């Protein structure tokens, strides 16, 4: 009887770990090692180029690290005009984590007008759950089509898959022995 209870507990624990691995969001570091700061013009990519190279999903988070600055979530119009007078949200703690809770566009600017005007602003598109599953097919005459680059969320999904497969295999072998 004790063996059955242990096996049941082990199976439940394995399934819980697998479920968490599959639904866990990914955290992106805005600006990489440099963090959220006013662009100098020597950066390898703009904030928006960085965002376009990644896929963001509901549950993912972005982490802003900054000094003597702030981050504002704003409307599209305020983003275009670097207007921080009526932000949706304002953060000034130097280390801000923002979680995406819906699909669509999110707009962020620096709280300093000159920084925003210099390019310290960011647009992020969060994928709709169905869009994330359906990859676009190449057009018939498109010779320049290439597979998309592997980004962080793809790596996380692959890692979650292998962890889940390993846990399942381990569980099956455990019950067979």
Beta strands, then each sheet from edge to edge (+ up, - down):
strand 1: 27-29
strand 2: 61-65
strand 3: 71-74
strand 4: 89-91
strand 5: 95-99
strand 6: 104-110
strand 7: 121-126
sheet 1: 1+ 2+ 5-
sheet 2: 4+ 3- 6+ 7-
end
